[in-house]
Amino acid sequence: MANLSSCLALPSQFRTLSLHSHSPSSSSSSSSLTPFKPLSFSTSLSSNVFSRGCVSVQKPPPRLSIVCEAAPKKKADSAAKRARQAEKRRIYNKAHKSEIKTRMKKVLEALDGLRKKPEAQAEEIFPIEKLIADAYSVIDKAVKVGTLHRNTGARRKSRLARRKKAVEIHHGWYVPAAATAGSSNA
């Protein structure tokens, strides 16, 4: 007991303490010392705990580790809905763009065929104008619903109109206004 009470007199900066006990079965001359595990205690520990001789050493409870995942496995409901909406829009837009490309391709092929035809008549442009009107309608609808930007739609319509005008000029069905004004003044 004397060893225990003298341990309490140690300065408060020591935080660990090793206790040794004398085994009662061994002789006093050859005492075998069995060390206890180091104890950690705070400065607020009362001295009467050691004076009574009732110090118990408990093992700390095993540490349980909790694994937290950084990203949830399941998307939030709003994110899943947005993903579904985006997929629907992508398919819808893809169909509209494909239709626009198909209509433009038909118009351009018809105009190229008419341009290469040596004996083409002016009336042969009317079915192509119908194809151009259909292409304009599809382009305008795509711009209206937001599939195409309005400038993109205008550029594609302009491309068709320029190609048609080039074919008409090539065959002499269209005479620019500047050329007609210049020939009448002369």
JODA-V564079 format. One record per helix or strand of 2 or more residues. SS is the DSSP state (A for helix, B for strand). FROM is the first residue (numbers start at 1). TO is the last residue. If there is no record, write none. Layout:
ss=[SS	SS]
from=[FROM	FROM]
to=[TO	TO]
This chain:
ss=[A	B	B	B	B	A	A	A	A	A]
from=[2	16	20	33	39	48	77	122	150	177]
to=[8	17	22	35	40	52	116	145	171	185]
